[in-house]
Amino acid sequence: MNKREHPIRSHRSVDEITGSRRLRRMRKADWSRRLVQENRLSVDDLIWTMFLTEGAGVREPVPAMPGVFRLSVDVAVKEAERAARLGIPALATFPRIDAARKDVAGSHILDADNLINRATRAIKAAVPDIGVITDAALDPFTSHGHDGILRDGVIVNDETVDQVAAAAVVQAQAGADVIAPSDMMDGRIGAIRDALDANGFQDVAIMSYATKFASAFYGPYRDAIGTLGLLKGDKKTYYIDHANSDEAVREAEQDLAEGADMLMVKPGMPYLDIIRRLKDEFAVPTFAYQVSGEYSMIEAAAANGWIDGEKAMLESLLAFKRAGCDGILTYFAPRVAEILAGGSR
């Protein structure tokens, strides 16, 4: 008797280990992978985040965000029409305000004819069926770049809330469908809900930036809206510490109790765990903002040939769906919509 007649078995067979359950069976072909795919990305998941600027016929590149532009109102209307043709449900607009119109209180946000309100009226007139989401935070309008009113070096909560609630009403009057306040002041959701209802805007929804974290991923955005060089200090006294998860849940719970219709997590990709927690805990419409830094990292790596940009873009967005998102605010929206319309995966 020798080893060749009686080979020694050094390990169990694969079937013995798996019990004949081979998970690769359903991965072997395109048709079977599609059949069992658990999450899908569609155009209905996309909210296009776009920047506004003064002037006419302006399409100004944002240097830190390749492929993204600041748009004058007339150009934004054309892009809204394109978004509607692509089937994108909604737009979220962010203005770059002229420095001469900024002050410590961000008072220009209350001007019914400011850039963001003019754009809302023009877009809704041209494309009435597309949703328009506006931010009532003060940072594009303040001379110091903070989201609230600055008094003696402190962002004052209650005075800021009054200003934000008043701005929400002005934006609703211009035609905004959703108010999405990003300032993170305590009590702002309840104050906005009360102000909207008192002025006849019971049907205007609130998407709460319930969990907006103090993050390093906002830099390109601040450049795009013209606040990067203005900001003194940081925003850690009102944004959530990025180390905290339970605090984010408490913030979301409070905003829902005050009348928020939807929750948003910002930034997106570094906070997929927060998205999952909120969706599991509250089972309400939940969104993520794929912020400027996330966008620019993908674009920069793709431009250097380090990653496949299109595949990374789509994978990043599908990750939000897997985490529980009902939709994603993203600068990639028109590009993704075109890919989806062409049948690419």
C-alpha angles and dihedrals in degrees: 000000000000140000091265091058094044109028115199114242107223095185144004121276119260091250091053090052097045099034088236091299104131109181092194091070092084092045097057098090138032093239093053093045089053091047095058100033107136101200132031134192118221136172087255088070095061131099112180113223111206137175125230131207138175125266135050129283090009121154103164119181119235102225096210093048111054111211094019123108141189106238132205114228095261092051091045089056091054090049090049088054089051090049090053091051089052091050097245105159101211148007129217113205130204122185132218102215123205112255092236090065095053126097138163092272098043088233095164088075087077093058108110089210098050120127098266094049094045089052092049092052093047095047094047091048092052099035108021095171097058117092119242119205119192133189117227095195117122103225098101088052103043125092090222099048096239124131094238145036113293119219121174091338094310129106101232111220108202097041089050091050091054090051094046092049091050090049090051090058092050090050091049089051088055090055106267111161096198131027112210109185112197100180097099095217116156113258097012096124094055092045092050092047091050092047094048093047093047090054097048099262098119090138096055107103130219122225104193121213081216095164110033109160131209094252142171090220099081100076101103091047092054089051090050094054094039101247102108096093093039100057114106114195118341140285100250093117091069109017119078119264106253089227092065127090104158090052089055090055091050091051091052092047091052094048092050090050089053093053110275113158096197138020128224131198117207127220101026121203098041088051105049088125090060092050090052093047094050094047092048093044101044108015092212129132104292128192138182130212110220092208132213096266091054091049094047094049091056092045094048094048091047092049089054092050092243095122138015098260098203094049092045091049093052093043091052092052094046088053088064090053091049090051091055107269120154090198144354132227103217143158087219092067101109093042092049092046090055092049092049091048088054092053097247120149 
